[in-house]
Each structure stands twice: as C-alpha cells, then as structure tokens.
Amino acid sequence: MSDTGQDLNKQLADLLGRIPYAVFLGVRADLAGDEMTAVLPYSDRLIGNPVLPALHGGVIGAFLEMTAVAQLSVGQGLVGLPRTIDVTIDYLRSGRPRDTFARANIRKAGRRIANVQVEAWQETRSAPIAVLHGHFLIAPKDDGVA
C-alpha cells in the first residue's frame, strides 16, 4: 500500500476513534484503492429483537450514517466532520447476528451540501439489508481564495 493509502487508513481510523458511538459499536473501515468499506462486527449487545434474532434498527441506522460521514470526510478531504441535514433509511430485511458491511456513494458534493447513498449488507452485496439516502452539510474546503 502506498504512503497515501496508509495515511488515509490512519486518517479514517482516527476519525472513527473520535466518534464515541463508533468506538462503542466497534466500527472500523478499510480502504482498497478509492473504495471504503465500513465493517460493523457482530456482538450480542447489538441485538434488538432476541426472538428472531435481529440487529437493532438504531444500530444499523447509526452504522449507515457513520459510513456516510467517514466517506465524506476522507473522500472529500474535509476540514471538519460533515453535519447531518437529513437522512432517510429504508430497512429492506432483518439484520442477522453476523458482521455487517457498508459502502457509501457520494452522489453529488457541492460547495456546502453533499448527497450520499449508503448500502449495508451481510452475506452478499447484492442483497442489502438497509439503504440510507442523506444530505450533509460540509465545511468549505480551503481553496486559498480570500
């Protein structure tokens, strides 16, 4: 991996380390080229419905939002953390008691607002368990223009 890739991985780990809920959940992210995959490792404490059992919807929603924030921060080289304007989450199937993965796609990043879509899956990417559509306020980049 190049120095730039190692720098981005360190930046990503530092970012997730500054989000207390991400630390509590054990969320981590891996970069492969320009593609970031977030990982939510399974833990018994993530179960919301023990009868099925299924992951808690709030955990899945937070994981999706953290994935969007991480992708925007690293992918756009932002100065500060993006702030959530609004999100819509479609829960497509139950999250089973196993590791969950997510990838964010920045649909459009303007000067102040970014539109992001995130998909979460467990066994196969073609069978997502949830999808987030969100708008985030991003800090303007320092482009050197006064």
N, C-alpha and C positions, 0 to 999 in steps of 0.2 A: 504494500500500500504506500502511496506517495506521502510526503510530508503534509501536503494539503489535506489528503484524506484522513491522516492521523489527527491533524489539527481540528478538522470538522467533527470527527468522532469524539474528541476531547471536549469540544465546544458543546456538542449535543449532550454528553454525559453531565457536564457542568450545568447546563440548562435544566435538565430533568432533576438534578440534585437540588436546584433552587425552588422546586415546586413540592411542598411538603406532602401533598396527596399522592403525587407520582412516586415519591420515596416510600410512602406507606404501602402503596399497591405493588411496588417493585417494578414499575415500568422501566423498560430500557429500550434503546433504539440502536439499530445497526445501519450503517451506510454501505451501500455497494454501488460504486460509481456515483451517479446523481440521484439514486433512488434510496429513500429512507424507509425502513420497515420498523414499526414500533411493536414491541412484544409485551404482553401482559401475562406474566407467568401465573399459572393456576395456583390458588391457595384456597383452603376450606373456608376462610373468612370472607371470600368473595361471593359465596352462595347466598342468593336472595330467597330462593324457593327450594327448601330442602326436600320437598316431596318429589320434584321432577328428577334430579336436582338441576337448577339453572342459576347462572350468574345473575347478580343483582343488576337491574337495568340502569341504576345510577352509576355503577362501576363501569359498565360498558359505555355509557354516555360520556363520563369523565375521561375515559381512555381515548375515545374518539376526539374529544376536544383537545386533550393534551397532544395528540398526534398532529392535529392541525397547527397548534401553536408551535410545536417543535419544527415542523416542516417549514413554516413561515419564517421562523427565527433563523434557522440555518440556511435555508434555500434563498432567502431574500437578503441575508446579511444585515438584519435589523439591529438597531442600536439597543432598543428595549423590547420587552415582551409585547406581543400583539394583545390587544384587548378585545374581548368578545363583544360583538354588537348583537348578533342573534344567531341561533342555531336551530335547525330542525333535524330531528333524528327519526329515522324510520327503522323500527325494530322488525326484522324480517323473519327471524327464527330464534329459538331459545339458544342462549349461550351455554353450552355443556361444560361440565367440570374438566376442562383441559386448557392448555395455553391458547391465547388469542393473539392474532396478528392484525396490524392495520397499516394502510398506506394512504397518504394524503396526496391529492392532486390539486395544485393551485390553478384554478380555472382562469382567474384574472387578478393581477396585483397592480393596482393603480398607485397614485402618489400617497393616498391616505387609507384606502379601503381595499381589502383583498377578499375574493370569493374563493372558498375552498370546499372540496368534497373529499370525504374520508370514507373508506370501506374497511370493515372489520370482518375477519373470517377466522375459522378454526382449522378445519381439515383441508379444505381446498378453497383457493381464492375465488373460484367460480361460483361458490355458494356462500355469499356474505351473510353474516348474522345481523348486521346493522350498517346503516349508511348515515353519515352526517353531511348536511349542507349548511354552510355557515358564512357569515360575513364578519370580518375582523378589522379593527382599527389598527393601522400600522404606523409607526413613527416614521416621519420622512427621513430618507437616507441623507447623510451629509454629503452632498454632491459638490461642495466647495463654492457654491453660488451664494453670494451675500445679498 
